Amino acid sequence: MNFDLFFDIVRLIIHSLLTGTPMSPELFAFALLLLVPTAILGYWAFIALQDACVWVFGWVRRRLDAFLAARGY
């Protein structure tokens, strides 16, 4: 993915919103086609990373609890 294009479109949308300059319908549709799937995939990646962290921390805690229980703590 060309991130320069991605950030150019985000910058164009922000500029359009702040200045009140309307975007052409074609450019707005292109921006939605580019940004919406990216946002969805980014959200799914965030959820997957969060689930992985919860699993790892849970595994470490179970191992630490077993280690401490074996030593009588």
MIVO-939752 format. One record per residue (C-alpha): z, y, x negated. Coordinates in nm, 2 decimals, always signed. Example, Ala and Ser with C-alpha at 12.3 -4.5 7.8 and 13.67 -1.06 7.14 Angstrom:
// MIVO-939752
{{+0.78; -0.45; -1.23}},
{{+0.71; -0.11; -1.37}},
***
This chain:
// MIVO-939752
{{+0.00; +0.00; +0.00}},
{{-0.09; +0.34; -0.12}},
{{+0.25; +0.52; -0.12}},
{{+0.09; +0.86; -0.20}},
{{-0.10; +0.84; +0.12}},
{{+0.22; +0.73; +0.31}},
{{+0.42; +1.03; +0.18}},
{{+0.13; +1.27; +0.24}},
{{+0.12; +1.16; +0.60}},
{{+0.50; +1.19; +0.63}},
{{+0.49; +1.54; +0.47}},
{{+0.20; +1.64; +0.71}},
{{+0.41; +1.52; +1.02}},
{{+0.72; +1.71; +0.90}},
{{+0.51; +2.02; +0.83}},
{{+0.35; +1.99; +1.17}},
{{+0.69; +1.96; +1.34}},
{{+0.85; +2.24; +1.15}},
{{+0.57; +2.49; +1.19}},
{{+0.45; +2.39; +1.54}},
{{+0.10; +2.33; +1.41}},
{{-0.06; +2.06; +1.62}},
{{-0.21; +1.76; +1.46}},
{{-0.54; +1.62; +1.56}},
{{-0.52; +1.31; +1.79}},
{{-0.70; +1.10; +1.54}},
{{-0.47; +1.19; +1.26}},
{{-0.16; +1.14; +1.48}},
{{-0.29; +0.79; +1.58}},
{{-0.36; +0.70; +1.22}},
{{-0.01; +0.82; +1.12}},
{{+0.15; +0.60; +1.39}},
{{-0.06; +0.31; +1.29}},
{{+0.07; +0.35; +0.93}},
{{+0.43; +0.45; +0.99}},
{{+0.54; +0.23; +1.28}},
{{+0.47; -0.10; +1.12}},
{{+0.62; +0.03; +0.79}},
{{+0.94; +0.13; +0.98}},
{{+0.96; -0.20; +1.15}},
{{+0.91; -0.40; +0.83}},
{{+1.16; -0.18; +0.65}},
{{+1.42; -0.24; +0.93}},
{{+1.36; -0.61; +0.91}},
{{+1.40; -0.60; +0.53}},
{{+1.73; -0.41; +0.57}},
{{+1.86; -0.66; +0.82}},
{{+1.76; -0.95; +0.59}},
{{+1.93; -0.79; +0.29}},
{{+2.24; -0.72; +0.49}},
{{+2.25; -1.09; +0.61}},
{{+2.20; -1.21; +0.25}},
{{+2.49; -0.99; +0.13}},
{{+2.72; -1.11; +0.41}},
{{+2.63; -1.47; +0.32}},
{{+2.69; -1.42; -0.05}},
{{+3.02; -1.24; +0.00}},
{{+3.13; -1.51; +0.24}},
{{+3.04; -1.78; -0.01}},
{{+3.23; -1.60; -0.29}},
{{+3.54; -1.55; -0.06}},
{{+3.54; -1.92; +0.03}},
{{+3.52; -2.02; -0.33}},
{{+3.79; -1.78; -0.43}},
{{+4.02; -1.90; -0.15}},
{{+3.97; -2.26; -0.26}},
{{+4.04; -2.16; -0.62}},
{{+4.35; -1.98; -0.53}},
{{+4.47; -2.25; -0.29}},
{{+4.43; -2.51; -0.56}},
{{+4.66; -2.30; -0.78}},
{{+4.92; -2.25; -0.51}},
{{+4.86; -1.89; -0.43}},
***
